[in-house]
């Protein structure tokens, strides 16, 4: 696994073209970020984490769960821990770069849209002086950039998104979620950007990992979909190749039964995933490659603003 915990080497020297692309994305999305998140960025996320501040003597009415038993034993009378709200919000962008992201029948494929959405969220965090990190995955964790703040750091994240070429092709979202659980020591907002084209036979640990992560952090799934991949066209014999496994299947799309069975399978997977996210009380951002993703982001933030905190 490539990790930016190691000292920067030649792999971290980006081409002038990549740097220019990153700046263009920053310029193109800056106005959107300012209008979307001005003053409201923190308010839409579930309560920030608490960090330990000090201990003081127990007073009547204090929560007994806050008693520091080690200090109490040393001093001979009760002491409680004091906590303060963390001044910074930490965001982690978990972006699925599996081979299926190259698919897209609209103007942009899933990979391009994932990069642009991640860039917007990273710039929003930077604009609020918050820390943001990046985790890229396929069927393994491919790259981790620890959370940091500042425009320069965010441009680095965007350049990583643009330039990185993953080793794996498959999808194992649990690998990224389990890694996030290990490296996030305080409550964070975790944006999981994926088409979620996986199931329990390929990634049996996904649901367990998502359940665990959502207990300690604010998990926000961003599901990328393409209508062209939801239904089969009526064009006779059609060769379908799975971009992640390389398996090739020839199907007769002139058969309405074949087309209907394919559409029903896709819809069943979508419904099951939506039900699971709702069970965890997660807000899902739905983004189609044929649509502008801005309304979906706006809808998410407005929905969050209306929720009691």
C-alpha positions as CSV (number, residue, x, y, z in Angstrom):
1,X,0.0,0.0,0.0
2,X,1.3,3.4,-0.9
3,X,1.0,5.8,2.0
4,X,1.9,9.5,2.3
5,X,3.1,8.8,5.8
6,X,6.5,8.1,4.1
7,X,8.8,10.9,3.0
8,X,7.7,12.5,-0.4
9,X,9.5,10.8,-3.3
10,X,9.4,11.0,-7.1
11,X,5.8,9.6,-7.0
12,X,4.7,12.9,-5.4
13,X,6.1,15.1,-8.1
14,X,3.0,16.0,-10.2
15,X,3.2,17.0,-13.8
16,X,2.5,20.6,-14.8
17,X,-0.6,19.3,-16.6
18,X,-2.0,17.7,-13.4
19,X,-1.2,20.8,-11.4
20,X,-3.0,23.0,-14.0
21,X,-6.0,20.6,-14.0
22,X,-6.2,20.8,-10.2
23,X,-6.2,24.6,-10.3
24,X,-8.9,24.7,-12.9
25,X,-11.1,22.5,-10.8
26,X,-10.4,24.8,-7.8
27,X,-11.4,27.9,-9.8
28,X,-14.5,26.2,-11.3
29,X,-15.8,25.0,-8.0
30,X,-14.8,27.9,-5.7
31,X,-18.0,29.9,-6.3
32,X,-20.1,26.8,-5.8
33,X,-18.3,26.1,-2.5
34,X,-18.8,29.6,-1.2
35,X,-22.5,29.6,-2.0
36,X,-23.1,26.1,-0.8
37,X,-21.2,26.2,2.5
38,X,-20.9,29.8,3.5
39,X,-21.4,29.8,7.3
40,X,-23.4,26.6,7.3
41,X,-20.8,23.9,6.8
42,X,-20.3,22.9,10.4
43,X,-24.0,23.1,11.3
44,X,-25.1,20.3,9.0
45,X,-22.8,17.6,10.5
46,X,-23.7,15.6,13.5
47,X,-22.1,16.9,16.7
48,X,-18.3,17.2,16.7
49,X,-16.2,15.0,18.8
50,X,-15.0,15.9,22.3
51,X,-11.4,16.0,23.4
52,X,-10.1,15.7,27.0
53,X,-9.3,19.0,28.6
54,X,-8.6,18.5,32.4
55,X,-9.9,17.0,35.6
56,X,-11.6,18.7,38.5
57,X,-13.2,17.7,41.8
58,X,-16.6,16.1,41.6
59,X,-19.5,18.4,42.3
60,X,-23.1,17.3,43.1
61,X,-25.0,16.8,39.9
62,X,-22.0,15.8,37.8
63,X,-22.4,12.7,35.6
64,X,-20.9,9.8,37.5
65,X,-19.8,8.4,34.1
66,X,-17.3,11.2,33.9
67,X,-15.5,10.2,37.1
68,X,-11.8,9.6,36.5
69,X,-11.2,6.5,38.7
70,X,-7.4,6.6,38.4
71,X,-7.2,10.2,39.7
72,X,-9.9,9.5,42.3
73,X,-7.9,6.6,43.7
74,X,-4.7,8.7,43.9
75,X,-6.4,11.7,45.5
76,X,-8.7,9.9,47.8
77,X,-11.9,11.7,46.7
78,X,-13.8,11.9,43.4
79,X,-12.5,13.7,40.3
80,X,-14.3,14.0,37.0
81,X,-12.9,14.5,33.5
82,X,-13.7,17.7,31.6
83,X,-14.1,17.7,27.8
84,X,-14.3,20.5,25.3
85,X,-15.7,20.4,21.8
86,X,-13.0,20.0,19.2
87,X,-12.3,23.2,17.5
88,X,-11.7,21.6,14.2
89,X,-13.9,19.2,12.2
90,X,-12.1,16.4,10.5
91,X,-13.4,15.1,7.1
92,X,-12.2,12.0,5.4
93,X,-12.9,11.4,1.7
94,X,-13.0,7.7,1.0
95,X,-13.1,7.3,-2.8
96,X,-13.7,4.1,-4.6
97,X,-11.4,3.9,-7.7
98,X,-12.3,0.3,-8.8
99,X,-12.5,-0.3,-12.6
100,X,-16.3,0.1,-12.7
101,X,-15.8,3.8,-12.1
102,X,-14.6,4.2,-15.7
103,X,-18.2,3.4,-16.9
104,X,-20.5,6.3,-17.9
105,X,-22.9,7.0,-20.7
106,X,-23.3,10.7,-19.8
107,X,-20.8,13.5,-20.5
108,X,-18.6,12.3,-17.6
109,X,-17.9,8.9,-16.2
110,X,-18.2,7.9,-12.5
111,X,-14.5,8.5,-11.9
112,X,-14.6,12.1,-13.1
113,X,-17.7,12.9,-11.1
114,X,-16.2,11.3,-8.0
115,X,-13.1,13.5,-8.4
116,X,-15.1,16.7,-8.8
117,X,-17.4,15.9,-5.8
118,X,-14.4,15.1,-3.6
119,X,-12.7,18.3,-4.7
120,X,-15.8,20.4,-3.7
121,X,-16.0,18.8,-0.3
122,X,-12.2,19.2,0.3
123,X,-12.4,22.9,-0.7
124,X,-15.4,23.4,1.6
125,X,-13.4,21.9,4.5
126,X,-10.4,24.0,3.8
127,X,-12.6,27.1,3.5
128,X,-13.7,26.5,7.1
129,X,-10.2,25.9,8.4
130,X,-11.0,22.2,8.9
131,X,-8.8,19.2,8.3
132,X,-9.5,16.9,5.4
133,X,-7.8,13.6,4.4
134,X,-8.1,11.2,1.5
135,X,-8.3,7.5,1.3
136,X,-8.4,5.8,-2.2
137,X,-9.4,2.2,-2.5
138,X,-10.2,-0.6,-4.9
139,X,-10.2,-4.1,-3.4
140,X,-7.5,-2.8,-1.1
141,X,-6.4,0.5,0.4
142,X,-4.4,2.1,-2.4
143,X,-3.4,5.5,-0.9
144,X,-3.9,7.4,2.4
145,X,-3.2,11.0,2.8
146,X,-3.6,12.0,6.5
147,X,-6.0,14.9,7.3
148,X,-4.5,18.4,7.2
149,X,-5.8,21.9,6.5
150,X,-5.0,24.7,4.1
151,X,-5.3,25.4,0.4
152,X,-2.0,23.8,-0.5
153,X,-3.0,20.6,1.1
154,X,-6.3,20.5,-0.7
155,X,-4.6,21.1,-4.1
156,X,-2.4,18.2,-3.2
157,X,-5.5,16.0,-2.6
158,X,-7.0,17.0,-5.9
159,X,-3.8,16.3,-7.7
160,X,-3.6,12.8,-6.1
161,X,-7.2,12.2,-7.3
162,X,-6.3,13.2,-10.8
163,X,-2.9,11.5,-11.1
164,X,-3.3,8.3,-9.1
165,X,-3.5,5.0,-11.0
166,X,-4.7,2.1,-8.8
167,X,-3.2,-1.3,-8.7
168,X,-6.4,-3.2,-8.0
169,X,-9.5,-3.4,-10.1
170,X,-12.1,-4.9,-7.8
171,X,-14.3,-3.4,-5.1
172,X,-13.9,-4.1,-1.4
173,X,-15.4,-1.1,0.5
174,X,-14.9,-2.8,3.8
175,X,-11.1,-2.4,3.4
176,X,-11.4,1.3,3.4
177,X,-13.9,1.5,6.2
178,X,-11.9,-0.8,8.4
179,X,-8.8,1.3,7.7
180,X,-10.7,4.5,8.6
181,X,-11.7,3.0,11.9
182,X,-8.1,2.3,12.7
183,X,-6.7,5.8,11.9
184,X,-9.6,8.1,13.0
185,X,-9.1,8.7,16.8
186,X,-11.8,11.4,17.1
187,X,-15.2,11.8,15.6
188,X,-15.1,12.7,11.9
189,X,-17.2,13.1,8.9
190,X,-16.5,10.2,6.4
191,X,-17.7,10.7,2.8
192,X,-17.8,7.3,1.0
193,X,-17.9,8.0,-2.7
194,X,-18.7,4.8,-4.7
195,X,-21.1,3.2,-7.2
196,X,-21.5,0.4,-4.6
197,X,-21.5,-2.3,-7.3
198,X,-20.5,-5.0,-4.8
199,X,-22.4,-7.6,-2.8
200,X,-22.0,-9.9,0.1
201,X,-20.3,-12.6,-2.0
202,X,-17.5,-10.2,-3.0
203,X,-17.3,-8.1,0.2
204,X,-19.0,-10.0,3.1
205,X,-17.6,-7.6,5.7
206,X,-19.0,-4.3,4.2
207,X,-22.2,-4.1,6.2
208,X,-20.4,-4.9,9.5
209,X,-17.7,-2.3,8.8
210,X,-20.3,0.3,7.8
211,X,-22.3,-0.4,10.9
212,X,-19.2,0.0,13.2
213,X,-18.0,3.2,11.5
214,X,-21.4,4.8,11.6
215,X,-21.6,4.3,15.4
216,X,-18.5,6.5,16.0
217,X,-18.5,8.8,13.0
218,X,-20.8,10.6,10.7
219,X,-20.8,8.4,7.6
220,X,-22.2,9.9,4.4
221,X,-22.6,7.6,1.4
222,X,-22.4,9.2,-2.0
223,X,-23.8,6.8,-4.5
224,X,-22.9,7.3,-8.2
225,X,-25.3,5.7,-10.7
226,X,-25.5,5.6,-14.5
227,X,-28.9,5.0,-16.2
228,X,-27.1,3.3,-19.0
229,X,-25.9,0.6,-16.6
230,X,-29.3,0.1,-15.0
231,X,-31.0,-1.3,-18.1
232,X,-30.0,-3.3,-21.2
233,X,-30.7,-1.8,-24.7
234,X,-32.7,-3.9,-27.2
235,X,-29.8,-4.5,-29.7
236,X,-29.8,-8.3,-30.1
237,X,-26.7,-10.2,-29.0
238,X,-24.5,-8.1,-26.7
239,X,-21.1,-8.9,-25.2
240,X,-20.9,-7.6,-21.6
241,X,-17.5,-7.5,-19.9
242,X,-17.1,-7.0,-16.2
243,X,-14.4,-4.3,-15.8
244,X,-13.4,-5.6,-12.4
245,X,-13.1,-9.3,-13.1
246,X,-12.7,-9.4,-16.9
247,X,-15.4,-12.0,-17.2
248,X,-17.3,-11.8,-20.5
249,X,-20.9,-12.7,-21.0
250,X,-23.0,-12.7,-24.2
251,X,-26.7,-12.0,-23.7
252,X,-29.6,-11.8,-26.0
253,X,-31.0,-8.3,-25.4
254,X,-33.8,-8.8,-27.9
255,X,-35.5,-10.9,-25.2
256,X,-37.7,-8.8,-23.0
257,X,-37.4,-11.5,-20.3
258,X,-33.6,-11.0,-20.3
259,X,-33.9,-7.2,-20.2
260,X,-36.5,-7.3,-17.4
261,X,-34.5,-9.8,-15.3
262,X,-31.4,-7.6,-15.6
263,X,-33.4,-4.4,-14.6
264,X,-35.0,-6.2,-11.7
265,X,-31.7,-7.5,-10.4
266,X,-30.2,-3.9,-10.5
267,X,-33.3,-2.5,-8.8
268,X,-33.2,-5.2,-6.1
269,X,-29.6,-4.4,-5.3
270,X,-30.3,-0.7,-5.2
271,X,-33.3,-1.2,-2.9
272,X,-31.4,-3.5,-0.5
273,X,-28.6,-1.0,-0.2
274,X,-30.9,1.9,0.4
275,X,-32.8,-0.1,3.1
276,X,-29.5,-0.8,4.8
277,X,-28.4,2.8,4.8
278,X,-31.8,3.8,6.2
279,X,-31.5,1.2,8.9
280,X,-28.2,2.9,10.0
281,X,-30.0,6.3,9.7
282,X,-27.5,7.6,7.1
283,X,-28.2,10.4,4.7
284,X,-27.5,9.2,1.1
285,X,-26.4,11.5,-1.6
286,X,-27.6,10.1,-5.0
287,X,-25.7,11.3,-8.0
288,X,-26.4,10.3,-11.6
289,X,-23.8,10.6,-14.3
290,X,-26.4,12.1,-16.7
291,X,-27.4,14.8,-14.2
292,X,-25.7,17.8,-12.6
293,X,-24.5,16.8,-9.2
294,X,-24.9,20.2,-7.7
295,X,-28.7,19.9,-6.9
296,X,-28.0,16.6,-5.1
297,X,-25.4,18.3,-2.9
298,X,-27.6,21.3,-2.2
299,X,-30.5,18.9,-1.3
300,X,-28.3,17.0,1.2
301,X,-27.1,20.2,3.0
302,X,-30.6,21.6,3.2
303,X,-31.9,18.3,4.5
304,X,-29.3,18.3,7.2
305,X,-30.0,21.9,8.2
306,X,-33.6,20.9,9.0
307,X,-32.6,18.0,11.2
308,X,-32.4,18.6,15.0
309,X,-28.9,18.3,16.3
